[in-house]
Amino acid sequence: MKNQNVSSKQPSSCKRRTLSFVSIGFLAANAASFPSAASAFVHPIATSSKASAMQQQRFIINTFPLKEEPNKHLLQTKLMSKTNGSDESNNNYPLEPKTYSQRWVQLAYLSILALLSDWICFSVAASPDSFEHAYPGASAANLIDIFLFTNVASCFFVTDVVTKFGLGKSIKGAAALMSLGCLMRSGIPDLSWLGGSEIVHAADIVQSVSQEVIEVLPDGISDLVDTSTLTEASRVAGLEPYGLLVLGTIFVGFAQPYFQCTPPMLSATWFASNERATATATALNFNQIGIAVAFLVGGSMANNEVGIHSYFGLITLLCAVTTIGTVLQFQEKPPSPPSKSEIEKLVRGEKEPPFLESVKKLFSTKGFSIPLAAFICSISITNIVGTFIDEVMERGGVTDQLGIDLAGAGFELAILVGGIVIGGYVDKTKQYKPVTLACLLATMFFVIPLGLTDHMIGNEPVLLVAALLGLGLACGPIQPINAELAVDVTYPSDETAVESVQQIGGNLVSALMVPVAEWALNQDYEFFKQIRPLDSDIRGDVLLLFTIAAVTLVYFSTFDAPLMRTEADDEEGDDDSVVVDVAAAAS
């Protein structure tokens, strides 16, 4: 954190008005010679090499209202150079918050990449029996666990990679890595359906070259692509060996955090203060649409070995197309900041420390651990319910595969809708605490019917599906709301570091809870045996999820940290000045 001094000197109202008119007149007269706001945003001012060690450079931010727009504040930044006790003014230029239409392109690509990454993670969750038939001894749950553990490991690198290479290059590189992982899982996709002899011939050439490369690989690597480990049906269908499938899954798992840890950073960099929670909710929860697609498409396509091969090939093609679009259209940052808090952070010249140092700083910040706990609670519950959706539905009386797939897709869609709607409300009100408490309470209420069976009434599929949708609407928004809350209370910290810690916690706990929940699925607890109308049993996994939500509710009720970023965005006054020493940053 750079040293900063806040000016407390307040001139009289007459002098303030005079200074404001003089400043505006000076700006208008010299507009042609001013550096652009874009230059101020992209290129920090550097200290002259001839300056002495005692020379100081300071940014002075003056905020004053314009008469033409009484509700809008123009942020004027002024670089003052003080040498030997005398002030010498440099360039003056207006810099005010502004948003650009490109932000929607940025959000679209990040959301689609998140969708694809979770689609791949849960690709065979809707057809676990078919997958296990194609790969004897393997299970869909184990493949998801491998993905989640890889995701956790990758989260430790995301912040430092983004800091070094920038958001744009990092997202493009991760998209390419995900496409490569998909190619390992599917092999060269069948392109004959596109028509044209040239396409078919090109695919044949790639296949023959791939076979020649495999023949010269070292034994340890060639074992990964040894088709002799496949069943006859899998080999005929063209499925890749299980070792290569796992390696491709690891590649995608390593790429995913770059789409899941960066939404708060994207929102802060591109979106206005009253759009951030909605943007973060969209990008964070769009991966739930990927899970919904996995249920709908995977449930209908991955019914046998041939279907699984075509299904994986489709995912590879979609990833490749999205990667090409990302490389061509995804940008690093806008020409100028979208909010006052981002302008202040820019002018301060904040340089983020390495990830591990950021983690220590975050946990020492009041209030950070509470939204972290809420985030972990939400992601754990939604991941466990999504992983075992077949068992949840079948126990409630929904037994046909189409009904299960539609229920699973509805659950994931409800998570997205709830995040956007409730996130939009939080954007306007900043009521993080009461909204999160209400969502946690509703989560506890809706999770019970997923595993409760009243012996007198029997199964109630309608009640089960309604509870599942309610759970998605209530539990899903907790993630993006508390991602934004964590960034708010730790401002001006690195948004990517904040979300990386949350993703590490959420996915690590999810990965550890999956085998526990799998065991609890088979544990039934009966209540009120002696009272016939109330005699019922509840499944162990539901009790587990209820307990997680209840403990989180109690812990979250203690939250009382100040919202630092919201306060920075809401600062108003006729003459608010912040003087920041940036000599160290410019040297």
C-alpha positions in Angstrom: 0.0 0.0 0.0 1.4 3.4 -1.0 1.7 6.2 1.5 -1.2 8.6 1.3 -2.3 11.8 2.8 -5.8 13.1 2.7 -6.1 16.9 2.4 -8.3 18.3 5.1 -8.0 22.0 4.1 -11.5 23.3 3.0 -11.6 26.7 1.2 -14.7 28.8 1.6 -17.6 28.2 -0.7 -16.9 31.4 -2.7 -13.3 30.3 -3.3 -14.4 26.8 -4.2 -16.7 28.1 -6.9 -14.1 30.5 -8.2 -11.5 27.7 -8.4 -14.0 25.4 -10.1 -14.8 27.9 -12.9 -11.1 28.7 -13.3 -10.3 25.0 -13.6 -13.1 24.4 -16.2 -11.9 27.4 -18.2 -8.4 26.2 -18.2 -9.4 22.8 -19.3 -11.5 24.1 -22.2 -8.8 26.5 -23.4 -6.1 23.8 -23.5 -8.2 20.7 -24.5 -6.2 20.0 -27.6 -2.9 19.7 -25.7 -4.3 17.4 -22.9 -3.3 13.7 -22.9 -6.3 11.5 -23.3 -8.0 9.6 -20.5 -7.0 6.4 -22.2 -3.4 7.4 -21.9 -3.9 8.1 -18.2 -5.5 4.7 -17.8 -3.0 2.5 -19.7 0.3 4.3 -19.1 1.4 5.4 -15.5 3.4 8.6 -15.2 7.1 7.9 -14.7 9.6 9.8 -12.6 12.3 11.6 -14.6 15.7 10.0 -14.5 17.2 13.3 -13.6 15.2 13.8 -10.5 16.9 13.8 -7.2 16.2 11.3 -4.4 14.3 14.0 -2.5 12.0 14.7 -5.5 8.3 13.6 -4.9 5.5 13.2 -7.3 1.9 13.3 -6.2 -1.4 12.8 -7.8 -4.1 15.2 -6.6 -7.7 14.1 -7.3 -10.2 17.0 -7.2 -13.9 16.2 -7.4 -16.3 19.0 -8.1 -19.9 19.1 -9.4 -20.7 20.5 -12.9 -23.5 23.0 -13.1 -24.9 21.5 -16.3 -25.1 18.1 -14.6 -25.7 18.6 -10.8 -25.9 14.9 -10.1 -22.7 14.0 -11.9 -19.1 14.5 -10.6 -16.2 15.1 -12.9 -13.0 13.6 -11.6 -10.0 15.9 -12.5 -6.6 14.4 -11.9 -3.6 16.6 -11.7 0.1 15.6 -11.5 2.2 17.9 -9.3 6.0 17.8 -9.3 7.6 19.2 -6.3 11.3 19.9 -6.6 13.4 22.0 -4.0 10.3 23.2 -2.3 8.5 24.6 -5.4 5.4 23.1 -7.2 5.5 22.9 -10.9 2.2 21.9 -12.6 2.3 19.3 -15.4 -0.6 18.1 -17.5 -4.2 18.4 -16.4 -7.0 16.3 -17.9 -10.5 15.3 -17.0 -11.1 11.6 -16.1 -14.6 10.5 -15.3 -16.2 7.0 -15.0 -17.3 5.6 -18.3 -18.5 2.3 -19.6 -18.1 0.8 -23.1 -20.3 -1.6 -25.1 -17.3 -4.0 -25.4 -18.0 -5.0 -21.8 -20.8 -7.2 -22.9 -18.5 -9.0 -25.4 -16.0 -9.5 -22.6 -18.8 -10.9 -20.3 -20.2 -13.1 -23.1 -16.9 -14.8 -23.8 -16.0 -15.3 -20.1 -19.5 -16.7 -19.4 -19.4 -19.1 -22.4 -15.9 -20.3 -21.4 -17.2 -21.0 -17.9 -20.2 -22.8 -19.3 -18.0 -25.1 -21.4 -15.6 -25.8 -18.6 -18.3 -27.1 -16.3 -20.1 -28.9 -19.1 -16.8 -30.9 -19.5 -16.5 -31.4 -15.8 -20.1 -32.9 -15.5 -20.2 -34.2 -19.0 -21.0 -37.8 -18.0 -22.8 -37.1 -14.7 -26.2 -37.6 -16.5 -25.2 -41.0 -17.8 -22.9 -42.6 -15.3 -23.9 -46.2 -16.1 -23.1 -45.7 -19.8 -19.7 -44.2 -18.9 -18.9 -47.0 -16.6 -19.9 -49.6 -19.2 -17.5 -47.9 -21.7 -14.7 -47.6 -19.1 -15.0 -50.6 -16.7 -13.6 -49.8 -13.3 -14.0 -46.0 -13.8 -16.8 -43.8 -12.4 -18.3 -40.5 -13.3 -17.9 -39.3 -9.7 -14.2 -40.1 -9.7 -13.7 -38.1 -12.9 -15.4 -35.1 -11.4 -13.2 -35.4 -8.3 -10.1 -35.4 -10.4 -11.3 -32.3 -12.2 -12.1 -30.5 -8.9 -8.7 -31.3 -7.3 -6.9 -30.1 -10.4 -9.0 -26.9 -10.2 -7.9 -26.3 -6.7 -4.2 -26.7 -7.6 -4.6 -24.3 -10.5 -6.2 -21.6 -8.4 -2.9 -21.1 -6.6 -1.3 -19.9 -9.9 -4.2 -17.8 -11.4 -3.5 -14.5 -9.6 0.2 -14.4 -10.3 -0.3 -15.4 -14.0 -3.0 -12.8 -14.5 -0.8 -10.2 -12.8 2.2 -11.0 -15.0 0.5 -11.5 -18.4 -2.7 -9.5 -18.0 -6.3 -10.7 -18.1 -6.6 -10.9 -21.9 -3.6 -13.1 -22.5 -4.4 -15.3 -19.5 -8.0 -15.9 -20.7 -6.8 -16.7 -24.3 -4.2 -19.1 -23.1 -6.6 -20.9 -20.8 -9.1 -21.2 -23.6 -6.5 -22.8 -25.8 -5.5 -25.2 -23.0 -9.1 -26.2 -22.5 -9.5 -26.9 -26.2 -6.3 -29.1 -26.1 -7.8 -31.0 -23.2 -11.0 -31.6 -25.1 -9.0 -32.9 -28.0 -7.3 -35.4 -25.8 -10.7 -36.6 -24.5 -12.4 -36.9 -27.8 -9.6 -37.5 -30.3 -10.0 -35.9 -33.8 -13.7 -35.1 -34.1 -15.7 -36.7 -36.9 -16.2 -33.8 -39.4 -17.8 -35.9 -42.2 -21.2 -34.4 -41.3 -19.9 -31.0 -42.4 -19.7 -32.4 -46.0 -16.9 -31.8 -48.5 -14.2 -34.2 -49.5 -11.5 -31.7 -48.5 -12.6 -31.7 -44.8 -12.8 -35.5 -44.7 -9.4 -35.9 -46.3 -7.8 -33.4 -43.9 -9.2 -35.3 -41.0 -7.8 -38.6 -42.4 -4.4 -36.9 -42.7 -4.5 -35.7 -39.1 -5.4 -39.2 -37.9 -2.6 -40.9 -39.8 0.0 -38.3 -38.5 -1.3 -38.8 -35.0 -0.8 -42.5 -35.3 2.8 -42.0 -36.5 3.5 -39.7 -33.6 2.2 -42.2 -31.1 4.5 -44.9 -32.4 7.6 -42.9 -31.5 6.5 -41.7 -28.1 8.3 -43.0 -24.9 6.6 -46.0 -23.3 5.4 -44.0 -20.3 3.5 -41.6 -22.6 2.4 -44.2 -25.2 0.7 -46.1 -22.4 -1.8 -43.2 -22.1 -2.9 -43.7 -25.7 -2.7 -47.5 -25.8 -6.1 -48.6 -27.1 -5.6 -52.2 -25.9 -6.9 -51.1 -22.5 -10.3 -50.4 -24.0 -13.2 -52.8 -24.4 -14.0 -54.0 -27.9 -17.1 -51.8 -28.1 -15.2 -48.7 -26.9 -12.3 -49.3 -29.4 -14.7 -49.8 -32.3 -16.6 -46.6 -31.3 -13.3 -44.7 -31.4 -13.1 -43.7 -27.7 -9.8 -42.6 -26.4 -8.0 -44.7 -23.6 -9.0 -43.8 -20.1 -5.5 -42.5 -19.3 -5.8 -39.9 -22.1 -9.3 -39.1 -21.0 -8.0 -38.3 -17.5 -5.1 -36.2 -18.8 -7.5 -34.2 -20.9 -9.7 -33.7 -17.9 -6.7 -32.4 -15.9 -5.9 -29.9 -18.7 -9.5 -28.6 -18.6 -9.5 -28.6 -14.8 -6.3 -26.5 -14.8 -7.8 -24.0 -17.3 -11.2 -23.5 -15.5 -10.0 -21.3 -12.7 -9.0 -18.6 -15.2 -12.7 -18.4 -16.1 -14.0 -18.8 -12.5 -11.6 -16.6 -10.5 -11.6 -13.6 -12.9 -15.3 -12.5 -13.0 -14.9 -10.0 -10.1 -11.8 -8.5 -11.8 -13.7 -8.3 -15.1 -16.7 -6.7 -13.4 -14.4 -4.1 -11.6 -12.4 -3.4 -14.8 -15.3 -3.0 -17.2 -18.6 -2.5 -15.4 -20.1 0.4 -13.5 -20.6 0.2 -9.7 -24.3 -0.6 -10.1 -23.6 -3.4 -12.6 -20.9 -5.3 -10.9 -22.8 -7.9 -8.9 -25.0 -8.7 -11.8 -22.0 -9.1 -14.1 -20.2 -11.3 -11.6 -23.4 -13.4 -11.0 -23.7 -13.9 -14.8 -20.1 -15.0 -15.3 -19.8 -17.1 -12.1 -23.2 -18.8 -12.5 -23.0 -19.4 -16.2 -21.1 -22.6 -15.4 -24.3 -23.9 -14.0 -25.8 -23.6 -17.5 -22.9 -25.8 -18.6 -24.0 -28.4 -16.0 -27.6 -28.1 -17.3 -26.4 -28.7 -20.9 -24.4 -31.7 -19.6 -27.7 -33.2 -18.3 -29.7 -32.4 -21.4 -27.2 -33.1 -24.2 -25.2 -35.8 -22.3 -28.3 -37.5 -21.1 -29.6 -37.8 -24.7 -26.3 -38.5 -26.6 -24.1 -40.4 -24.2 -26.2 -43.6 -24.0 -23.6 -45.9 -25.4 -19.9 -46.0 -26.6 -20.7 -44.5 -30.0 -22.8 -41.8 -28.5 -20.1 -40.9 -25.9 -17.6 -40.5 -28.8 -19.9 -38.2 -30.8 -20.7 -36.3 -27.6 -17.1 -35.6 -26.7 -16.4 -34.6 -30.3 -19.2 -32.0 -30.2 -17.7 -30.5 -27.1 -14.3 -30.3 -28.7 -15.7 -28.4 -31.8 -17.6 -25.9 -29.6 -14.5 -25.3 -27.5 -12.3 -24.7 -30.6 -14.8 -22.2 -32.1 -15.1 -20.3 -28.8 -11.3 -20.2 -28.4 -10.9 -18.7 -31.9 -13.5 -16.0 -31.0 -11.8 -15.3 -27.7 -8.4 -14.9 -29.3 -9.8 -12.5 -31.9 -12.2 -10.4 -29.7 -11.3 -10.6 -26.0 -9.6 -7.4 -24.8 -7.3 -6.6 -21.9 -9.0 -3.5 -20.4 -11.2 -0.5 -21.5 -9.7 2.9 -22.5 -10.8 4.4 -19.2 -12.1 3.1 -15.8 -15.9 2.5 -15.3 -16.1 3.7 -11.6 -14.7 6.1 -9.1 -13.2 3.3 -7.0 -11.3 2.0 -10.1 -10.0 5.5 -10.9 -8.8 5.9 -7.3 -7.2 2.5 -7.4 -5.5 3.3 -10.7 -4.2 6.7 -9.5 -2.8 5.1 -6.3 -0.7 2.9 -8.5 -1.5 -0.2 -6.5 0.8 -3.1 -7.3 -0.5 -6.5 -6.2 1.8 -8.7 -4.2 2.4 -12.4 -5.0 -0.6 -14.7 -4.4 0.6 -16.1 -1.1 1.2 -12.6 0.3 -2.2 -11.6 -0.9 -3.7 -14.5 0.9 -2.1 -13.5 4.2 -3.4 -9.9 3.7 -6.9 -11.1 2.9 -7.3 -13.3 6.0 -6.0 -10.4 8.2 -8.7 -8.2 6.8 -11.8 -7.8 8.9 -14.8 -9.6 7.5 -13.1 -11.6 4.7 -13.5 -15.0 6.2 -17.3 -14.7 6.5 -18.2 -14.2 2.8 -15.6 -16.9 2.1 -17.6 -19.4 4.3 -20.9 -18.4 2.6 -19.3 -19.0 -0.8 -17.9 -22.4 0.2 -21.3 -23.4 1.6 -23.1 -22.5 -1.7 -20.7 -24.1 -4.1 -20.5 -27.3 -2.0 -24.3 -27.7 -1.9 -24.8 -27.0 -5.6 -21.9 -29.3 -6.6 -23.1 -32.2 -4.5 -26.7 -31.9 -5.6 -25.6 -31.7 -9.2 -23.2 -34.7 -8.9 -25.9 -37.0 -7.4 -28.9 -35.6 -9.2 -29.9 -39.1 -10.4 -30.1 -40.5 -6.9 -31.9 -37.4 -5.6 -34.6 -37.7 -8.3 -35.0 -41.5 -8.2 -35.5 -41.5 -4.4 -38.2 -38.9 -4.9 -40.1 -40.8 -7.5 -38.7 -39.3 -10.7 -37.2 -42.4 -12.5 -37.3 -41.8 -16.2 -34.0 -40.4 -17.7 -35.6 -37.5 -19.5 -37.4 -36.3 -16.3 -34.1 -36.5 -14.4 -32.3 -34.6 -17.1 -34.9 -31.9 -17.2 -35.0 -31.6 -13.4 -31.2 -31.3 -13.3 -31.2 -28.7 -16.1 -34.0 -26.7 -14.3 -31.9 -26.7 -11.1 -28.9 -25.3 -12.9 -31.0 -22.7 -14.7 -32.6 -21.6 -11.5 -29.1 -21.0 -10.1 -28.3 -18.6 -12.9 -31.7 -16.8 -12.8 -31.5 -16.4 -9.1 -28.0 -15.0 -9.3 -29.0 -12.4 -11.9 -32.2 -11.3 -10.3 -31.0 -11.3 -6.7 -27.6 -10.0 -7.7 -29.3 -7.1 -9.5 -31.1 -6.2 -6.3 -27.9 -6.2 -4.4 -26.3 -4.1 -7.0 -28.8 -1.3 -6.3 -29.1 -1.7 -2.5 -25.7 -3.2 -1.4 -27.7 -5.2 1.1 -25.2 -8.1 1.2 -25.8 -9.3 4.7 -29.7 -9.5 4.9 -29.9 -11.0 1.4 -27.3 -13.6 2.1 -29.0 -14.5 5.4 -32.3 -14.8 3.7 -30.8 -17.1 1.0 -29.2 -19.3 3.6 -32.4 -19.7 5.5 -34.3 -20.5 2.3 -31.6 -23.1 1.4 -32.1 -24.9 4.7 -35.9 -25.0 4.0 -35.6 -26.2 0.4 -32.9 -28.9 0.9 -35.1 -30.9 3.3 -37.6 -32.2 0.7 -34.8 -33.6 -1.4 -34.3 -36.5 1.0 -37.4 -36.6 3.2 -40.0 -39.3 2.7 -43.2 -39.3 4.7 -44.3 -43.0 5.0 -47.9 -42.2 5.0 -47.9 -39.9 2.0 -45.1 -41.6 0.0 -43.1 -40.0 -2.8 -44.2 -36.6 -4.1 -42.3 -35.9 -7.4 -44.0 -32.5 -7.8 -42.9 -31.4 -4.3 -39.4 -32.7 -5.0 -39.0 -30.8 -8.3 -40.4 -27.6 -6.7 -37.9 -27.9 -3.8 -35.1 -28.5 -6.3 -35.9 -25.3 -8.2 -36.3 -23.4 -5.0 -32.9 -24.6 -3.8 -31.3 -23.3 -7.0 -33.0 -19.9 -6.8 -31.9 -19.5 -3.1 -28.5 -21.2 -2.9 -27.0 -20.1 -6.3 -27.0 -16.3 -5.7 -24.9 -16.8 -2.5 -21.8 -17.3 -4.6 -21.7 -14.1 -6.7 -23.1 -11.9 -3.9 -20.3 -13.0 -1.5 -17.7 -12.9 -4.2 -18.5 -9.2 -4.6 -18.8 -8.7 -0.8 -15.3 -10.2 -0.3 -13.9 -7.8 -2.9 -15.8 -4.9 -1.3 -14.5 -5.4 2.3 -10.9 -6.0 1.1 -10.7 -3.1 -1.3 -8.3 -2.2 -2.9 -7.1 -5.8 -3.0 -6.7 -7.9 -6.1 -10.1 -9.2 -7.2 -8.5 -12.3 -8.8 -6.7 -13.2 -5.6 -10.0 -12.8 -3.6 -11.9 -15.1 -6.0 -9.0 -17.6 -6.2 -9.1 -18.1 -2.5 -12.9 -18.6 -2.6 -12.6 -21.0 -5.5 -9.9 -23.0 -3.7 -12.0 -23.2 -0.6 -15.2 -24.0 -2.5 -13.8 -26.7 -4.8 -11.5 -28.2 -2.2 -14.4 -28.7 0.2 -16.6 -29.9 -2.6 -14.0 -32.5 -3.7 -13.7 -33.7 -0.1 -17.4 -33.7 0.5 -18.3 -35.7 -2.7 -17.2 -39.1 -1.2 -18.7 -38.2 2.1 -22.0 -37.4 0.5 -21.8 -40.6 -1.6 -21.6 -42.6 1.6 -24.4 -40.6 3.2 -26.7 -41.3 0.3 -27.2 -44.8 1.7 -27.8 -43.7 5.3 -31.5 -43.3 6.3 -32.7 -41.9 9.6 -36.2 -42.5 10.7 -38.2 -40.1 12.9 -41.5 -40.3 14.8 -41.8 -44.0 14.4 -44.7 -44.1 16.9 -46.7 -41.3 15.3 -48.1 -42.7 12.1 -48.9 -39.4 10.3 -45.4 -38.1 11.1 -43.5 -41.3 10.6 -40.8 -40.4 8.0 -37.2 -41.0 7.1 -34.5 -38.6 5.9 -31.4 -39.4 3.9 -27.9 -38.8 5.3 -26.7 -36.5 2.5 -29.6 -34.1 3.0 -28.8 -33.9 6.7 -25.2 -33.1 5.7 -26.3 -30.3 3.4 -28.7 -28.9 6.0 -26.0 -28.8 8.6 -23.6 -27.0 6.3 -26.2 -24.3 5.6 -27.2 -24.0 9.3 -23.6 -23.5 10.5 -22.9 -21.0 7.8 -26.1 -19.0 8.7 -25.0 -18.7 12.3 -21.5 -17.7 11.3 -22.6 -15.2 8.7 -24.9 -13.4 11.2 -21.8 -12.1 12.9 -20.7 -10.1 9.8 -20.1 -6.4 10.6 -17.2 -5.3 8.4 -17.2 -1.9 6.5 -17.8 -1.9 2.8 -14.6 -0.2 1.6 -15.2 -0.2 -2.1 -18.8 1.0 -1.8 -17.6 3.9 0.4 -15.0 4.8 -2.3 -17.7 4.8 -5.0 -20.1 6.8 -2.8 -17.7 9.6 -1.8 -19.2 13.0 -2.6 -18.4 16.6 -1.7 -17.6 20.0 -3.3 -13.8 19.6 -2.7 -12.6 16.1 -1.9 -8.8 15.8 -2.5 -6.7 12.7 -2.1 -2.9 13.2 -2.4 -1.0 10.0 -3.1 2.8 9.7 -3.2 3.6 7.6 -6.3 7.4 8.1 -6.4 8.0 4.5 -5.6 5.6 3.3 -8.2 7.0 5.5 -10.9 10.7 4.7 -10.2 
